[in-house]
Amino acid sequence: MSTMRIGGLASGMDIDQLVGDLMKAERIPLDKIKQKKQILEWQRDEYREMNKLMYEMQTAARDMNYEKTYASKTTTSSNEGAVSATAFPSTLSGTYKVKVDRLASAAVRVSQDTVSASGEKIDASKAFKDQLASFKAAPDFSSGPISFTLATFKEDGTKVVKPFNVSETDTLNDVLKKINDSDLGIRAFYDSTADKVVMERTVTGDFNKNPLEYLGAEIGYNGTTAGFIANVLQMKAGTETPAGSGVWKTTETGGTNAKFTYNGSLTVEPPTNEYKINNIQFNFKQVTAGEETITVGNNTEAAFDSIVKFVNKYNEMIEKINGKLDEKRYRDYQPLSDDEKEAMEEKQIELWEEKAKSGLIRNDSTLSNGLNNLRLDFYSPLEGALKGFGQLAELGIKTTSNYGDKGKLVIDNEELLKSKLAENPDAVYKLFATDGDGKTRSTMGIAERLIKTIDSTIKTIEEKAGKSTWVNDKFTLGKNLNDVDNQINRFEDRLLQIEDRYWRQFTAMEKAIQRSNSQSMYLMQQFNM
């Protein structure tokens, strides 16, 4: 139950001001506890920032574990406009001959004549019933909806037949959308300028394995239900072939496989203009008069750039971590209270907190040990490595001569590194990425060692500072923060009690003064009677 508060009506004193000043003194210990909490939060965040750097370094180390990083290939073509190629890490270097005899194409059907009547123009978004006179051959809905079927072939030669219905309330766009939405693999549209309908396969190639089926058409229709396709859409085919068969001869173009000859001996007819053979991906663009030459070689520049990027990432990480380990601690600069911040300008607050945050993880043993282990990972030779490929120094990568760099690496002989990559990219790959026996560091590649060392260091730091997704109870600093929060809550409860006590005391004083004043007034009245 709160105490009734009486201001300084009797005493003339500013009780609110007095209690406020007294409480400022009482809150000083609370401000100290809050400063402790702020330091713990800053410390936690700095540890997490260090872990972020190590996560990024670990990702860079994993990238160095891929064979393609060291064994990427370059390809050149004697005629890039006709045939190009992509090689893979395992592709053997050398020259390859290719002659392109034919390009793959998609089957296409186009109206043989305009769809609209003379002097009229259809509206593809308008219902058939509202513009019958606009069609050269108007659809007949006297017996109800019109039906027709379309057929295509899958890559395995399986025929796919789909029936379609057209009602008088449909538009031409509605019909074409039904075709597009089916699984026939047809893209159909009406070109208003040409006044024709186009149907084309969405894939290239000849998939009709039965030449009698629709007479080899990749987009076919049966003559018994072909009125809408042949007449309304003007995709006529002349006469039935054979007569009375109900099959209309196709007027489509395309629908062909590519054809090329590899190294003068192997002829292949793929359904697309891309084909992978002997671990080389060819891309055909034009028919060639003769053989074109594809040359595959090692891409040492790409591998060199990857190693440079890796070294730079490592140097960036240890520079930032060492910077934090050496950072000076300014103990006179404690976190500011809210009242102190109100009395300062924003720039002053920024400069103050920069000093207050400094040195919070200075000389941290976990980070120091982690960096020492990383140095050993880099410098230790690889057991069983090929001669000349067992240490970074043999590739032209060494520690800088400046002691202040604290273990930074430098590629002091770029030509040596490039020559090693050209000489034996697989040996360089093994120096970085070999698994070894999975336990003994000397049998593991440099990147593999780094991954394990960083993983161990990250986990130790997480035990101390946690992750952003963790609750405080899971890590040491979080538990400390919970303890501080409990201290703050208890102290704030105590402050409420102290403030209530002050008000009770001042209220009692006011009441006493009021009684004294009342008695004085009474006596004066008695003497004046």
N, C-alpha and C positions, 0 to 999 in steps of 0.2 A: 504494500500500500504506500503510495507516494505521499510525501509530506506536503501540507499546504504551505505555499511559499508566499511570504509577505515582503514586499520591497521596502525601501527605506523611507516609508511615509512618516514614521515617528522619529527616527534618528536623523533623517535627511541625508543618509549615506546612500551611495549607488551600490546596492547589494549585488546586483547582477555583475557589475564590473569587478567587485571584490571576489566573488565566487569564481568568476572566470579566470582572474589572475592566480588565485590559489590553485585552481585546477590545472593551469599551465605548468606549474611546478610539479604537481602530482603526475602529469603525463610524461615527464621527462624519461622515466624508466621505460614507458611504453614506446616512446620514439626509439629508444635503443633497441628494443626487441624487434620493432619494425625494420630498423636498419639491418639487423641480423638476418631477417627474412629476405630483404632485398638482395643482400650479398649472396645468400644461398641460391636465389633464383638466377642471379647473374652468373654465378659459378656453374650452376647446372647448364645454363644456355651455352657457356663457353666450351664445356666438355662436349656438348652435343654438336657444336660447330666443328670441333676437332674430329669427331666421329664422322661427320659429313665429308670432311676432306679425305678421310681414310676410306670411306665407302667409294668415293670417286676414284681414288687410287686403285682400289681393289677391282673396280670395273675396268680400268685401264689395263691392269695386269691380266684380267680374264681375256681381254681382246688380244693380248700377246700370246694366248694359248691356242689360237686358231692357226692352223697350217697355212690358210690362205693369206695370212698377214705377211708371210715370208716368201711364199711360192706363187704369188699372183703373176699372171701372164699378160703380155702385150700381144696384140694381133694387128697385123697390117695387111691390106689387100691391094693387089695390083690394080683393082678397079672397084673402089668403094661404092660407086654409083650403081654397080651391078650386083655385087655380092660382098657382104661383110661377115665378120665372124667374132664370136666371143669365146675365149679360152678359159679353162678352169685351172685351179692349182695343180691338179694331177695330170693335166694335158702335157704331152711330151712336146718339147720344143722341136721346131723343124718347119719344113715347107709342105703345103698341101695344095693339090690341084683340083679345081672345080670348074665344070662346064654346065651352065644353066641352059637347058633346052626349052623349058616352058615354065611359065609362072602359074601358080594356083589362082583360080578365080571363083567367085561366088555366082551361082545361077541367078539370072535376072529375067523377069518377064515384064514387058511393057505393052500397053495398049497399042495395037497396030494402027488404029485410027483414033480420032478425037472422040471423046465420050459424049459431048454436047451436040444437039441438033444444030443445023445451019441457022445462024442468026440468033441462037439462044446460048446461054451459058449456065451450066448447072451451078448450084450452091451446095458444096459438100456438107454443109452443116444444116441443111434444110431437109425436111422429111420428103421421101420419095413421092408420096401421094399429093404433095403440094406443088410438084414441079415435073410431072410425068412428061409434059410436052417438051421439056428442056432436054430430054435424053434422045440421042440418035436412035437408040433402040430401047424404048421405055420398058421397064419391068412390068410383068403382067401379074397383078394380084387378084384377078377375078376368081381364082380358085383358092385364095388364101395365101399364106406365107410361101415364099419361094425357098427351096432347099438346094444346096450344092455341097460338094465335098472337095477338099484339097488334100493333097498327099505330098509328103517329103520323105527323105531317107536319113536315118541316123548314120553315124560313122561306121557302125558295124554292118550296114546295109539293110537294117530292119526298116520296113516301111511303116510310116505313121500316117493314118488317115483320120481326118476330122470332118464331121458334118457341120454345116452352118445353116441357120435359118435367117431369112430376111423378111421383115414385115413392112407394110406400107408406111408405118410411123417411124421406121428407122431412117437414119441419114446415111449417106455414103461413108461419112467418117465413123459412124457407129459400126458399120460392117467391117471397115478396115481395122478398127480397134479390136474387134473380135478375133480377127486373124492374127494381129500382133500379140494379143494376150494368150493365144493358144500355145501349145508346146511344139508347134510345127517348125519353129526356127525361121519364120518368115517376117520380114519387115515390109509392110505395105503402106503406101501413101498415095494421095492424089496431088498431082502438080497442076495447079490452076492455070499457069501460064501456057504449058504445053497441052493442057486439057487431056491428060492421060493418067492412067493408074500404073503404078510401078509396084511389082512384088519382087523382092530379092531375098536370097538366103542370108542369114546372119553369119554363116561360116563358109569358108572356101572349100572346094574339093568336089570330087565325083564319088558319091556314096551309093549310087544305084548299082547293085551287083547283078541285077537281072535286066539285061538290055531290052527285053520285051515289056517290062513293066513301065507303063506310061512312055514307052518309046525312048527310054533313057532320060526322061525329064527329072530334074531335081525338085521342081515344083510342078506337080501334075494334077490333072482333074479328069474325071470320067465324063465321057460325052453324053451319057444318059441323063446327067444332072448338070450339064455344062452351060445351060442357057444364060444364066446370070453372068458367069465369067466370060463366055465367048461373045455374047451379044451386048449386054448392058455395059460391061467393062471393056468391050472391044478387043478382048484378047482372043481373036479368032484364029483358027488353025486350018482353014480351008476345009478339006474333006476328011471323013473318018478313014483311018488307016489301021488295019484293012477295012474295007467297006463293010458297014453293018456291025462292026465290032464294038461300037460305043466308045472307042478310044480315039481322041483327037490328037493329031500330030502336034508336038510341041513347037512353039516358036521362041522358046527361051534361048538366051545366050549364056556363056560361062558354064559354071559347074564343072571345072576341070581341075585335075591334080597338077601340082608342080612336077617337073622332071629335071633331074640333074645327074651328072656323072661324076663320081668321086675318084680321084687319082687315076682316071682313064680306064678303070676296069669295072667299077660297081655303079650300076644305074638304079636310082631310087625315085619313086613317084609318091611323095608325101601329099596329103590333102591341103597343107598350108605352105606358106612361103618361108617357114622356119623349120629347121630340121637339125637334130643333134646326132652326130655320128663321130665315133672315135673321141668322145669327150670334147667335141668342138660344136658350138651352136652356130649354124649357118643361117644367114638372113638373105633371101633372094629378092632382088629388086628389079632386075632386068634380065632378059635373055642375052646370052653372050655368044659372040661369033666363035670363040674358041675357049681354051682353058684360062682361068684366072688363078693367080697364085696367092695363097694365104700363108703368111709367115708368123709363126708363134715363137715368142722368146720370153725370157724371164724379165719381170718388171722389178728391177732392183730399186728404182726410184720410189715406188710405192712402199716397198718394205723398209727402205731407208727412212722415209717420212714417218712411218708408223713407229719406228724405234726412236726417232727424234721426239715425236709427240709424247711417247712414253717417258723418256728421260726428262722432258720439260715438266710433265705432270708430277713426277717424283720430286723434282727440285722445288716446284711450287708448294707441294705439301710440306716438305721438311722445313722450308723457309718460314712458312706460316706457323707451324707447330713450334719450331725453335724460337720464333719471335715471341710466342706466348710463354714459353718456358723461361725466357730471359727477361720478360717484361717486369719493369720496376713496380714495386708495391708502394702506394702513397697512403699510409695509414691515417694521416691527418685528414684525408678526404673521405668522409663517410657519406652514405646515401642521404640525400636531402629529404627533410620532412615536407609535408604539403604546405605548411606555413612558411618554411624557408623558400620553397619554390615560388610562392606568391610574391615574395619580396625581391625576386631576381628576374632578370630578363632571360629570354629563351637562349640566347647565345651563351650567357653566363652559366645557365643550367647545363648546357651541352658540354662546355669545357670542364665544369666541375665533375660531371658524371664520367667523363672520359678518364679523369684521374682516379675517380672512385672505383671504376671497373678494372683499372690496370693491375696486373700481377695476381689476379685471383687464382690462377692455376700455375703460378711460377714454380719451377723445379718439380713439377708433378712426376712422381716416380714411374707411374704406369706409362705415361707418354715418353719419358726418357728411355725407359727400357725397351719400349716398342721401336723407337728410332734406332737404338743400338742394335737390336736384332735385325732390323731392315738393312743396316749397313753390312752386317755379316752375311745376310742373304745375297746381297749384291756381289760381295768380294770373294766369297767361298767358291773354290773351283768345283766343277761338275765332275763327279766320279764317272769314269768310263767314257768321257767325251772324246771325240775325234781330236787328234793332235792339232793345235792351233785354233780350237773352238771350245776350249774348256773354261775360259774366264772372259769377263768383259774387256779386260785390258788387251786381250789378244784380238779384239775386234776394233780397238781404237777408242774405247770408252773408259775413262779414268776419273778418279776423284780430283776436284779442283785443287790447285796448289795453295789457295787461300784458306788458312785455318779457320777464319771467321765464317766461311760458308758451311762449316760443320757437316761435311759429307756430301755436298752437292756433286753431281756427276757432270762431266763435260765430254763431248765427242771431240777429242783433240786430233783425230785423224780420220776425216770423212772418207777419203779415198780408200783407206784400209777397210773401213766398214763396208763400203760399196763393193770392193773387190771380194770380200769374204761372202757377201750375199750372192754375188754372181758366181763365185767358185762353188759354194755348197750351201744353198739356202736351207736344205734339210738339217744340216749340222747346226746352223744358227737357230733354227726352230727348236731343236732339241735342247740347246743351251738354255733357252727361255722356258720351254713348255713341257719337257719330258716329265712323266709322272714318277719315274723311279719306282721304288718299292712302296711308295705311299707313306713311309714312316721316317726314313733316314734322310735328313736334309741334304746331305752331300750327293744323294742319287737323284734329287729333284731339280728341275729347271728353275731358273731365277724367278720367273713369274709365278710358278707353283709355290715356291717358298714364300714369296711376298703375300700371296693370297692367304696362306695359313697364318703367317705372323700378324697380318692386319686383322684377320678374323679373331684371333686370340685377344689382341689389344682392344678391339671394338667391344668384345663381350665383357672384358674387365671394366672398361669405362661405362658400359651400360649398367653394370652392377652398381656403379656409383651414381651415375646421372640419368639412367633410364632412357626411354624414347618418348617422343611427344604423345604417343598413343597409350603409354603405360600410366597406371594409377600410381600415386605416390608410395603406396605400401610395397611396391616391387623393387625399389632401389634406395640406396643409403641416403642421398640428399633429399629424396622425397619423404622419407621417414623423418628426417630432421625438420623439414618444412612442416610436416604435420604436428610435430612437437611444438614448434614455434607458434603455429596457428592456435594450438591449445593454450599456450602461454598468453597469447594476445587476447583470446576470448576470456580467460580467467581474469586478466588484468583489467579488461574493459568492464567486467562485472564489478570488480573491486572499485573502479573509478566511479561507477554509478552509485555505489554505496557511500563512498567518500563525499561525492557531491551532495547526496541526500543528507548526509550528516552535517555538512556545512550549512545547508539551507535550514535544517532543524535548529542549529545553534543560532544563526542570524535571526530566524523567525522568533525564537524564544527571547532574544535580545530586544527585538522590535516590540514584542508584547510587553516585556518588562518596562521598557521606556514609555510605552503607551499608558500602562497602569500608573507609572510614576507621574506622568503628565496629568492624568486624570485626577490623581490625589492632590497634586499641586493646585490645580484649578479649583478643586473643592475647598481647600483650605483658604485660598484667596477670597473665595466667595463668602466664606464664613466670617473672615476678618472685616470684610467690607459691609457687613450687614448693620 
